[in-house]
Amino acid sequence: MPDESLVVFDVIPPRQYVGADAYKKDLQGFLGSFNGPVTFENSDLQVVADGKLGCAHYVQHLAGTGKDGKPVDITVRVTDVLRKVKGKWLIMHEHVSVPVDIASGKADLSSKP
């Protein structure tokens, strides 16, 4: 949402971003860490809505080349909660995550079902 009611839990610290401006800054920093274009591919989209509130979840794969010249290939899970405001569906909460291997404590950035 284009105001302070947006809350985002991203895989990039800090734990949360509050407000559209904070999340925009996060995205600009993330995209700025790439050398050239980044591709995003969404799959497994599921959506439920009741007219006022909605929920969507999907798998997002992104790929590109980091500023260090190394390839970046990451798969994340995304859940969006939306509400209808003045006839438009707006995201009020987004949660981006990756599975974690409990034994090693490491994130699984190439998660497969």
Phi, psi and omega in degrees: 000148183278045179204192183281000181276351177284131174233129182234128169257109184252168176283345179266127178302152012281184184300325181210155174242132180244121179097151182298321181296319179296318180289323177299318178297318177301310181296319179298318177296317179297309181294331177289348179275003179254150175257095182102194185288156176240134177258139177239132177228121179259142178215170176058035181292131174231133182228137174226134179213151179240011181107330179242323179235150178216161178220135176227142172221147184199169176256133181238126177251132176229147182214149178180194178240126179289165178301336179277000180087356180273146178292145176242127182217104187230140173240128181233166174254139181231135172234129178242135171252127183239155172224152182270121181233118180051043176082002181242139175278122181235140177286127176254338177210132175234137179232117178248131183211168173227150174294153178239132175286112185297321182296316183265339184077010183262146178288144176263094184276357178237031186316131174239147180301000000 
